[in-house]
Amino acid sequence: MSNIKIAQKVQNLQSSAIRELLKHSKMEGVISLGGGIPNPDLFDHEGLQIAMDKVLTHAWKDAFQYGLSEGDPGLRQLICQLLLKRTIICDVDDVIVTSGSQQSLDIVARALINPGDIVVVEKPTYLAALQIFQLAEAEFVSVGTDADGMIVDELEQLVEKTCIKAVYIVPTFGNPGGVTLSDERRKRLVELSRRYNFVIIEDDPYGEINFTNETFKPLRAYAKEMDNTENVIYTSTFSKILTPGARVGWVIVPDWLKKAVVNLKQATDLHTSALSQSLTYHYLLTGRLGNQIEIIRASYKQKCQILSEQLEKELGDHLTFHKPKGGMFLWARFKYEMNTTKWLSKTLSQGVVYVPGEFFYCNQPDCSTLRMSYVTVSDAHLKEAVLRLKHSLNALPS
């Protein structure tokens, strides 16, 4: 059947490689390093049950009713308090509650991007963000990353010659690269935004999953210090620190963009689920989130350590990688020519799956790369997964 009736911009939209890989991860005996999903064993079942009991006992009428497009004021106030711990100062009117940070990015892209506008992304970058900006008909330009995150020198060379609309970045424990933008580069990025008047879209889903004693100040906080909040959009989510199933995130946008974002939110879904917002609000009132974050940090840090040590031990002659300071992902690159998309068929036969790196590039992909997520895999299976990867290399023809 002809696809002539389908909108042109949707015809060219690619399915998420990660979603396609999930069907393999469900196969019996397969160890999945692919999906970037939180470990469900760490969901605070007791705390969520306490919160839901409060909702159903005391707040059920509002929880099952329509709500404000901007989000519940009580939840937005608690988000402001949470952001204070991240050194971000804001008030209730600055916060718009969304159905996860994925919706934040979608609404921001539709409010901000005209067809042909240039959006700069990291190389590599978050796959679903590429899908969103592709739907908005943006033109992509990518700049490189290293152990200190986006190479801002490359960005500066670009903006000196090219008018760009926005920079999209996951500066803290990024997906997929697992790297963190250094403080010096954070300041320079915000300063470049002010000088050349482009927008920074700061995506911060992983900032709380910190394996170190270091603090990483958000770009939004630096923008406040440098009088550049008009050019910095900040989005985050409860998906990685509470539960993704609730689909509760938020976005902070400049005043000049707020009306457009709220109008798009209304047109999209009227408002984020009132039930999910009420559940999140009452959970935050229990005071359990801080301890929950510590549990997640400790577990993920241990798993990251195990995977890193095992990769170095068994595949150190083949792979190079930067050990993450936090988050959910480890990004690796072969030391020699290797197509990891083709290699995946070999690793599947050994019972292990990862995400080939080429899908995280807007252009000129590095096909020798791969992303591994360690958070949902048992310690024993992490070790076994690396051994299976090693065996799949040994199975390659010489």
C-alpha positions in Angstrom: 0.0 0.0 0.0 1.3 3.4 -0.9 2.5 5.6 2.0 1.5 8.8 0.1 -1.1 9.7 2.8 1.5 9.7 5.6 3.1 13.0 6.4 6.5 13.4 4.8 8.4 14.1 8.0 7.0 11.0 9.6 7.9 8.8 6.5 11.5 9.4 7.1 11.4 8.9 10.9 13.5 5.9 11.9 12.4 3.4 14.6 14.5 3.5 17.7 17.3 0.8 17.5 17.0 0.4 21.2 13.3 -0.4 21.0 14.0 -3.0 18.3 16.7 -4.6 20.4 14.3 -5.0 23.4 12.7 -8.0 21.6 16.0 -9.8 21.7 16.6 -9.0 25.3 13.4 -10.9 26.2 14.7 -14.1 24.6 15.4 -16.9 27.1 19.1 -17.0 28.1 20.0 -13.6 26.7 21.8 -11.1 28.9 20.9 -7.6 27.8 23.3 -4.7 28.1 21.0 -2.8 25.7 18.0 -1.1 27.2 18.7 2.1 29.2 16.0 1.4 31.8 16.2 1.7 35.6 16.5 -1.4 37.7 12.9 -2.3 38.8 14.3 -4.2 41.8 15.3 -0.8 43.2 11.8 0.8 42.9 10.7 1.9 46.4 7.6 -0.3 46.5 6.9 0.4 50.1 7.2 4.2 49.7 5.1 4.2 46.5 2.4 2.2 48.3 2.4 4.6 51.2 2.0 7.5 48.7 -0.7 5.8 46.7 -2.6 5.0 49.9 -2.5 8.8 50.7 -3.8 9.5 47.2 -6.6 7.1 47.3 -7.6 8.0 50.9 -7.2 11.8 50.9 -6.7 13.2 47.4 -8.6 10.8 45.1 -11.0 13.4 43.7 -8.3 15.7 42.4 -6.1 12.7 41.4 -8.9 11.4 39.0 -9.8 14.9 37.7 -8.5 17.1 35.0 -5.7 19.4 36.0 -3.7 22.5 35.0 -1.6 22.3 31.9 1.4 23.7 33.8 1.1 21.0 36.4 -0.1 20.7 40.0 1.2 23.7 42.0 2.1 21.6 45.1 4.2 19.3 43.0 5.9 22.2 41.2 6.7 23.7 44.6 8.4 20.5 45.7 10.3 20.4 42.4 11.6 23.9 43.2 12.9 22.6 46.5 14.5 19.6 44.8 16.2 21.9 42.4 17.7 24.1 45.2 19.8 21.1 46.1 21.1 21.1 42.5 21.9 24.9 42.9 19.0 25.9 40.6 16.9 28.8 41.9 13.4 29.0 40.5 9.8 29.5 41.6 6.6 27.7 40.9 5.7 29.7 37.9 9.0 28.7 36.2 8.2 25.0 36.3 6.0 23.1 33.8 5.3 19.5 34.6 5.5 17.1 31.6 4.9 13.5 30.9 8.6 12.7 31.3 11.5 14.6 29.9 10.9 13.1 26.5 7.7 15.2 26.2 9.7 18.2 27.5 12.1 17.8 24.5 9.2 17.3 22.1 7.3 20.4 23.2 10.4 22.5 23.3 11.5 21.4 19.9 8.1 22.2 18.4 8.0 25.6 20.1 11.5 26.6 19.2 12.6 25.0 15.9 11.6 26.1 12.4 12.4 23.8 9.4 16.0 24.3 8.5 17.1 25.7 11.9 20.5 24.3 12.9 20.7 22.3 16.1 24.1 21.2 17.4 24.4 17.9 19.1 27.2 15.9 20.7 28.9 13.2 18.8 27.5 10.8 19.9 24.1 12.0 21.3 20.8 10.7 22.7 19.0 8.8 20.0 15.5 9.9 20.9 16.5 13.5 20.8 17.6 13.0 17.2 14.2 11.6 16.5 12.5 14.6 18.1 14.6 17.2 16.2 14.2 15.3 13.0 10.4 15.6 13.4 10.8 19.3 13.9 12.7 19.3 10.6 15.9 20.7 12.1 19.3 20.5 10.4 21.9 18.8 12.5 25.6 19.6 13.1 27.6 17.6 15.5 30.7 18.4 17.5 33.0 15.9 19.2 33.3 14.7 22.8 36.1 13.4 24.9 36.6 12.5 28.6 35.5 16.0 29.6 32.3 16.1 27.5 31.5 18.2 24.5 34.6 19.8 22.9 33.6 23.4 23.3 36.5 24.6 21.2 34.9 22.9 18.2 31.6 24.5 19.0 33.2 27.9 19.2 34.8 27.5 15.8 31.4 26.5 14.4 29.4 29.4 15.8 32.0 31.9 14.7 31.0 31.1 11.1 27.5 29.6 11.3 24.2 30.9 12.8 22.8 28.1 15.0 19.4 28.0 16.8 20.3 25.6 19.7 22.7 23.2 21.3 21.2 20.1 22.7 23.4 18.5 25.4 23.2 15.9 28.2 26.1 17.4 30.2 26.1 15.1 33.3 26.7 11.4 32.9 25.5 11.6 29.4 23.5 9.1 27.3 25.1 7.4 25.4 28.7 8.5 26.0 28.7 8.3 29.9 30.9 11.4 30.0 30.5 14.6 32.0 31.1 18.1 30.8 33.9 19.8 32.9 33.2 22.9 34.9 35.4 25.0 32.6 33.5 23.9 29.5 30.2 24.4 31.2 31.1 28.1 31.8 32.4 28.5 28.3 29.3 26.9 26.8 27.0 29.3 28.7 29.2 32.3 27.7 29.2 31.3 24.1 25.4 31.1 24.2 25.2 34.6 25.5 27.8 36.0 23.0 26.2 34.3 19.9 22.6 34.3 21.2 21.8 30.6 20.7 19.7 28.5 23.0 21.0 25.7 25.2 18.7 22.7 25.8 20.1 21.1 28.9 18.8 17.5 29.4 19.5 16.3 33.0 17.9 12.9 33.7 20.9 11.3 35.3 22.5 14.1 37.4 21.4 12.5 40.7 23.1 9.2 39.9 26.6 10.4 41.0 29.3 7.9 41.8 31.7 10.5 43.1 32.0 13.2 45.8 32.2 15.9 43.1 29.4 18.3 42.4 28.4 19.1 38.9 26.6 22.4 38.7 23.9 22.5 36.0 24.3 24.9 33.0 21.1 26.5 34.2 22.8 27.5 37.5 25.8 28.9 35.6 23.3 30.8 33.4 21.8 32.5 36.5 25.3 33.6 37.6 26.2 34.9 34.1 22.8 36.6 33.5 21.9 34.3 30.6 18.8 32.4 31.8 17.0 33.7 28.7 19.0 31.3 26.6 19.0 28.2 28.8 16.3 25.6 28.9 16.5 22.9 31.6 14.6 19.6 31.7 14.7 16.7 34.1 12.6 13.8 35.3 11.6 11.4 38.1 12.0 8.5 35.7 15.5 7.5 36.8 15.2 8.2 40.5 11.7 7.2 41.3 9.7 5.3 38.6 9.6 5.8 34.8 6.1 4.3 34.6 4.6 7.4 36.3 5.8 9.5 33.4 6.5 12.7 35.4 9.2 15.1 34.4 9.5 18.9 34.1 10.9 21.7 32.1 12.1 25.2 32.9 12.0 27.6 30.0 12.6 31.3 29.6 9.6 33.7 29.9 9.6 34.4 26.2 9.0 30.7 25.4 6.7 29.8 28.3 3.4 30.7 26.6 4.2 28.7 23.5 5.3 25.7 25.5 2.1 25.7 27.7 -0.1 26.1 24.6 1.6 23.1 23.0 1.2 21.1 26.2 -2.5 21.9 26.1 -2.8 20.9 22.5 -0.8 17.7 23.1 -2.4 16.1 26.2 -4.2 18.9 28.2 -2.0 18.0 31.2 0.2 15.3 32.6 -1.7 12.6 34.4 -3.2 14.0 37.6 -2.9 10.6 39.2 0.8 10.3 38.5 1.4 13.9 39.7 -0.5 13.2 42.9 1.5 9.9 43.5 4.8 11.8 43.0 3.7 14.7 45.2 2.7 12.4 48.1 5.9 10.3 47.6 8.0 13.4 47.9 6.2 14.3 51.1 7.3 11.1 52.7 10.9 12.3 52.6 12.1 9.0 51.3 13.6 10.2 47.9 17.0 11.1 49.3 17.6 7.7 50.7 16.2 6.1 47.5 18.7 8.1 45.5 21.5 6.8 47.7 20.4 3.2 47.2 20.4 3.7 43.4 23.8 5.4 43.4 25.4 2.6 45.5 24.0 -0.2 43.3 24.8 1.4 40.0 28.2 2.4 41.1 29.0 -1.2 42.1 27.7 -2.6 38.8 29.6 0.0 36.8 32.8 -1.0 38.7 32.2 -4.7 37.9 31.6 -4.1 34.2 34.6 -1.8 33.9 37.0 -4.2 35.6 35.7 -7.1 33.6 36.0 -5.3 30.3 39.6 -4.2 31.2 40.5 -7.8 32.2 38.9 -9.7 29.4 38.7 -7.2 26.5 41.3 -4.6 27.3 43.3 -5.5 24.2 40.2 -4.9 22.0 38.3 -2.0 23.6 38.9 1.4 25.0 36.5 3.3 27.2 36.2 6.1 29.8 34.9 4.9 33.2 31.7 6.9 33.9 31.5 9.1 37.0 27.8 8.3 37.2 24.7 7.5 35.3 23.6 4.3 33.6 25.9 3.8 30.6 29.4 2.8 29.5 30.5 3.7 26.0 33.3 1.7 24.4 35.2 1.8 21.1 37.2 -0.9 19.4 40.9 -0.2 19.0 40.7 -1.5 15.4 38.2 -1.5 12.6 35.0 -3.3 13.7 31.4 -2.9 12.7 29.5 -3.4 15.9 26.1 -3.6 14.1 27.3 -6.6 12.2 29.0 -8.1 15.2 25.7 -8.1 17.1 24.6 -11.2 15.2 27.6 -13.0 16.6 27.0 -11.8 20.2 23.4 -12.7 20.0 24.4 -16.3 19.1 26.4 -16.2 22.3 23.4 -14.8 24.3 24.4 -11.2 24.9 23.0 -7.9 23.4 24.2 -4.3 23.5 23.4 -1.2 21.4 25.6 -0.6 18.4 27.1 2.9 18.5 26.3 4.0 15.0 22.7 4.8 15.9 23.7 7.7 18.2 25.2 9.8 15.4 23.4 12.3 13.3 26.0 11.9 10.5 29.3 10.1 9.9 28.8 7.4 12.5 31.6 5.6 14.2 30.7 2.0 13.6 33.4 0.7 15.9 31.5 1.9 19.0 28.9 0.4 21.3 26.8 1.4 24.4 26.4 -0.9 27.4 23.9 -0.4 30.2 24.9 -2.1 33.4 22.1 -1.2 35.8 19.5 -4.0 35.3 22.0 -6.9 35.1 23.0 -8.9 38.1 26.7 -8.8 39.1 27.2 -12.4 38.0 25.6 -11.7 34.7 27.7 -8.7 34.1 30.8 -10.8 34.3 29.2 -13.5 32.2 28.2 -11.0 29.6 31.7 -9.8 29.0 32.9 -13.4 28.7 30.3 -14.0 26.1 31.4 -10.9 24.2 35.0 -12.3 24.3 33.8 -15.6 23.0 32.0 -14.0 20.2 35.2 -12.2 19.2 37.0 -15.5 19.2 34.3 -17.0 17.0 35.0 -14.4 14.3 36.9 -15.7 11.3 40.6 -14.7 11.4 
